[in-house]
Each structure stands twice: as structure tokens, then as C-alpha cells.
Amino acid sequence: MANLKDIKRRMHSVENTMQITKAMELVASSKLRKAKERAENAKPFFEATYKLMAEIATEDHYFDSQYVHKRTEDAKAAVLLIVIAGDRGLAGGFNANVFRLAQTRIDEVRSQGGNVIVMPIGQKAVDYFANKEIKILKAYDHVAEHMNIYLAMDMADFIIRTYQRHSSLQSVELIFTNYVSPILQVAQKMEVIPLEELAGNPSRRCAVEYEPSPEAVFEKLVPRYVASLLYGAIVESFASEQASRRTAMENATDNATEMIDQLSLLYNRARQGAITQEITEIVGGASAQQ
């Protein structure tokens, strides 16, 4: 009987856990749909801004900007690393993959004698880098779910001001998770500043005139470009987090269901054994009396 009670208690415990994982799976599915819509809606603005910047940079032989060339080849120059992770756990390998890629980049910069400054976005990123011997420029937590373009602009302006003030800051890089499909999310690195791909030779000559100059217009667009890039990366990472969490909770629910089936079989066998033993004892006692 004690064994039966233990099995029954274990079954109730697993059932309660399964209810939690099932609820988390449903919540993650709902948030994923909204995040995917936001990510899709953000792409046209980013693409239009980047296209305009590319047109400005490639239509003038004399175009030059501080945002399209590396400032120095000095190995000791600093790199600002923006790392976007989640605000919560229980999302499979989502956060671990981001931190693994970030740590690889940090080790690479340090091996070349350079310095790394991080800007963590997400509670898990803040907690991760708080325990590391690395300078944190500014931390943002619990912003992904309610991200808006105004907050992205504030973040972009802060990054641009930091880049302008610190001449030793060689580049700004972004590490986030790209949402590929509901079952595939890939952590990746992207260079934000400088925009070296726009520093090539002019491909055509356009009749558009920019006032006061193409460089001035280009540099006014850079904060908006960075803001749209940040907004898209944060929303994309949030969608990836929800997809990863949904998959993890779905697997946990399936495992709980399988465990309950095994415990039910074990419980029935133990109950059958107990009944058989009682019958045997009754028959044995009756035979002894005769």
C-alpha cells in the first residue's frame, strides 16, 4: 500500500507539472504569433532606410562618412557588442546559444589584444554579463515584449553618441537570434557600424541633390537605420525565444504524458500484485482453518 501511495503521489506531481508546461506552451504560441507580425511589419521601414543610404553612398565619387570606414586598425581598439537574449528561462538552448556566440566573439577580440564593451538586452543577458569581468555600457531588461520604435530610437541615439564620443571605439556589433522557422532559430552576429559594404565605388550617378550635402543627409539617417535594426533584431529574438520555449514546453508535455503512462502501468501492476497477495492470504487462511 505504501508503494501504491508513492506511485499515486508521483503521478499527481507529474500531472501538475504537465498542466504548467501545457499552459506555457499555449502562452508561447500566442506571443509568437504577435512577435512574428511585428517582425514582418518592421522590415519595410528598415529596407527603405537602408536602400536610401545605399543610394546616397554610391552616387557620389567624393562621398565619405565616419560611419562607413573603420577608424583605426589598432588591435587594441574597443568593440561595442550588443547582445540580445531573453528575459526568462525554460526556452531550450535559446539563451545558451546567444551567450556561446557572444563569448566566442569576446575571446576573439581579446586574443587580438582588443577590448570589449557590452550592451546587454534582456534579463538573462544582464545576469550573464554581471558575473563577467567585462565593462557594461548600459543594460536593458524586460523591453522585448513591449518593444516600440521610440525606445529603439532612444537606444540608437545613445549608441551613436557613444560612438562619436569615444574615438577608440572601432565598431558596433550585434548578436541576436534569427527566426528561421518555428523549429529553427539561429544565433548570429551582425556588424552595425561601420557600414563598410556601403563604402565601395559609386555604381551610378543620380540626379537627386541632397542639402546641405549627401554626407549630412546620410549621417542623419544612420540613427534611424540603427533604430530599425535594433527594433527588428529585438522583435526577431523575442519571436525566436517564444518559438524555442514552445518547442521546449511541447517536449516537456510529451515527456510528462509518457511518464504518466509508465506510472499508470506500474501502478496497475502494483495494485494487481497487492490484490493477488490479499487473495492468496485469504485462501491460505481459509485452508488453515479447515
N, C-alpha and C positions, 0 to 999 in steps of 0.2 A: 504493500500500500504506500509506503514511503517513496518507493521508486516511481510509482504512478503519479504521486503528487508532484515529484520533481519534474517529471516529463510534462505534466499539465502546466506547471508554472512556467517552464521553458517555452512551451507553445504560446502561452498568453504574452510572454515577453516579446517573442518574435513577431506575433501578430500586431502588437502595439508599434513595434519598430517599422513594420511593413506599412502601417497606416501613415506614419510620418513620411517615409520615403515616397509613398504614392502621392501624398499631398504636395511634397516638394517638387516632384516630377511635373505635376499639373501646373504649379505656380511658375516653374521654369519655362514650361511650354508657352504659357500666356505672355510672359515677359519677353520671350524670344521673338514672338510674332511682332510685338511692338518695336523691339530693337531693330529688327530687320527692315521694317518700314522706315524708321528714322535714318538708318544707314543708306537706304536707297534714295531717300529724299535729299540727303546731303551731297550725293555725288554730282549732280548737275552744277551746283554752285562751285564746287572745287574744280571741276573740269573747265568751267568757263573762266575762272580766275587764272588757272594755270595756262590755258590757251592764250589769254590776253598777254600774260607775262612773257610767254614764249614768242609771241608776235613782236612785242616791243624789243626783246633782246636780240632777235635775229634779223631785224630790218635795217639796222644801222651799223656800219663798219666801225664806228667810233664808240659804240655802246660800251659802258663799263660801270660796274656797280660793286660795292663792298660785299654784296650777297651772292655773287657768282664765282668768286675766286677764294681759294684758301689764303688766309692771311700770312701764314708762315709755314715753313717746312720743318721748323724746330720740333724735335721729337718730344720735348718737354711741355709743349703747348697743351692746354686743357681741352677736354671733350665734355660737353654737357649731354648727359644721357637721360632722356625722358623715358621712364619705364612705367607702362600701364599694366596693372594687374587687377585682381578682383577685390571686392570689399569683404567677401565671405569665402569660407572653405567649402568642403563637400562638393567639389566640382571636378573630380578626377585629377588629371595631371595638368589642368589649365594653368594654375599659378606656378607650379614647378617648372613647366616648360619655358615660361617667360623668364623666371629667375635664372634658369640654366643658360639661356641665350645671353642674358644681361651679364652674368658672371664671366662668360667666355669673352665677351667684348671688353669688360673691365680688365681681365687678365691680359688680354692682347695689348691694350693701351699701356698698361703698367709695364709689361715686358719690353716695350719700346722706350721706356723712360718718361712717358706722359702721365698726366694727372686726369682724374675723372671726377666730375661733379654730377650728382644725380638729382633728378626731379621726379620723385615717386608719385604716382597717381593710383589711388586705391588703397584701402586699409591694409591689405596684405603686403603691398609694396612698401608702404610706410613702415610696417613692423619689420619687414625683412632687412631694410637698409638701416633701421635704427640700431641694429645689433652688429653692423659692419663698420669698420674703420674707414669711412668714406664721407666726404662732405655732402650734405643735403642742402641744395639751393632753396627749395620750397616744397612743401608736401601738401597734397590734396587727397582727402579721403571722402568716401560716400558722395561722389559727384556724378558717377557714371549713369545711374538710373534716371536721374533728373537733369541730365546734361542739356545745356542750351547754348546757342551761338553767342550770347552775351558773356557767359562765363568763359567760353573758348576765346573770345576776343581779349578778355582781361588776362588770361593766361598767355596768349600770344604777345600782347603788348609787354608783359613782364619779361618774356623770353627775349624779345627784340631789344629792350632796354638793357638787359644783362649782356647781350652780345655786343652792343655798341659801347658799353662802359668798360668791358674787360677785353683789352686788346690781345691778351694771352689765350682767349677762348677761340680755339681753332675751328670747331664745328659743333653743330647741334644735331644729335641723332635721336631717333625714336624707336622704341621697342614695344611692339603691341602684338595682338593675336588676330590674324586674318581669318575671317569666317569664310570657309570654302563651301561647306555643306553641313547639314545637321549632324553628321558623324565625323566630320574632318575640320579641325581648326589648327592653323599653323602659326607658331610664333615666328615673327620676322623682324628684321632691322631695316630702318629706312633713314637716309640722310635728309635732314630738314634744311639746314644751312651749312655750307653754301650750296647754291643751286648750280653745280658745275655742268650739268647737262645743258644748261642754257647759255653756256659761255663759248659755244662753238662759233664758227664763221657764219655770218649772215647768209641766209639762203635766198632772200628775195628783197626787193625794195618796195615799200608800201607808200601810198600817197598820204596816209594819215599823219597829221602833225600833232605832237604832244607838247603841251605847255605846262610848266615852263621848259621842260626837257623830258626826253624819254626816260632818263635815269631817275628824275624826280617822280614821275608817274609810277615807274617800276617799283621804287622803294616805298611808295605809298601803298602799293598792292601787296607787298611782302607780308605785313602783319595779317592781312585778310587771308592770304594764302596759308600762312601758318595756322591761323584760327580754324580755317576749314579743314586743314589736315588733322589738327588735333581733335576737332569735333568728330570727324569721320573715324579716326583711329579709336577714340574712346567709345563711341557707339558700337563700332565693329567689335572691339574687345568685349564689351558688355554682352553683345549677341553671342559671341563665342563662349563666354562664361556660362550663359544660360543653356546653350546647347550642350556644353560639357557637363553641366550639372544635371540636365535632364537625362543624358545618357548614363551618368553615374547612378542616379536615383532609380532609373529603369532597371539597370543591372542589379542594384541592391534589392529592389522589389522582387525581381525574378529569383534571386538567391534566397530571399526570405520565403517565397512561396515553395521553393524546392525543399527548404529546411523544414517547413511546416508539414509537408507531405512525408518526409522522412520521420519526423517526430510522431506524426499520426500513426504511421505504420508501426513504429517502435512502441507507442502507447497501446495500440490494439494487441500487439503480440504479448506485451507485459500483462495486459488485462486478461487475455485469454489464458496465459500461464497461471495467473492468480486464480481464475475460476476453475481451471483444471486441478490445481492443487487443493482447492477447497472441496471439490467433488471427491477427489482421492481420499482426503482426510475423512469426509463423511462416510464414504463407503468402507474405509478401513475401520472407523469407529463402530459402524453397524455390524461388521463382520466379527469384531472382537466381542461384542455383546452376545452374539449368537454362539 
